[in-house]
């Protein structure tokens, strides 16, 4: 993967003549854009001038923050911008049929983008507050990754509706067009996660497994085939784009497409994508408060083949838990990585040793969490396998290199359920209002 696309010299490392020329170009482009904005706000000239002015401004701002280091242009941000521009362009082309100026839609999309990024970062910071305890200014370092989609979607919807009401624009027809545009932008933007190694999947032996050697994937998972959940999400969004377009062009009332987007996206993500995610611990911090233990299981050399199923109950030391999975090794030799695989642990006939991970049913108490380095979990029993000897090799907080237990419902899945519920509510309200659908609104305007 390629998290960094290229690097730009810092302002402090450039010759003063270059800095002056850059500043003059930026100011000229800004003034030119302001002059063209009133006459041809959506023309290529205005777009080019505004883009150059923004890039020059960003260079100066980032140079101040980087303290002399070169400015790294991350693939993550570039792809997100490409996705946003594609979605905004498509949105303006559709709302233009309603008589809404394209510049108005670009302005609307800009505020949605800003709101979405801020909201996504705030939710990520709330879910991972420990990451910023040492340096709280790192909250603003979004170039290091850390955006939660639902954290941006919900506030962006609220801000978007308020802006449409303020500008006296048709709320539901615009939201219907925005639903399709949003899926188009997301389908492109999710490639940024793939290139950055974010939102990675679980280990897999299937043909579509992809290996990461850089980026945001944890060191313990680099080089291991993982589900390309980033691509799953991209394909899902692009599929929904075509479905929503079909719904929008045939809907008899406004708001149906937007409600369908919320319901379909939430349902497909919760049930068809989330089960394959491998970063559920980072997105579900409460699970870190559970106890995980690595066990060494031994038995007589003449033992028959046996399977220790994932989810099997374990107990000892006053705690109960479940088997997550593991890796077995022949004889007394054990793998050094000790990573748990999301599958049952199989011991062939004559095999005397196995290694597996277990997780406690109950989370740590406050006192235990505060003194975790002194905590022990003396697991001594595996239900249904009383003939094996169990030795605890390691005890620690539940880490991201372990798969989720059977039946675990992630925070993202719970939010998906709430979003789908919001979509159902919007659908009920839209059906009651029965405002003209997008196609009918366009036809009425053309007839007028």
PyMOL commands that set and color helices and strands:
alter all, ss='L'
color gray80, all
select helices_A, chain A and resi 11-13+16-37+44-66+75-98+102-127+129-132+136-140+142-144+149-166+171-196+219-221+229-250+256-276+285-289+366-370+372-374+411-433+438-447
alter helices_A, ss='H'
color red, helices_A
select strands_A, chain A and resi 4-8+71-74+291-298+306-308+313-316+319-328+345-347+353-360+381-382+389-397
alter strands_A, ss='S'
color yellow, strands_A
deselect
rebuild
show_as cartoon
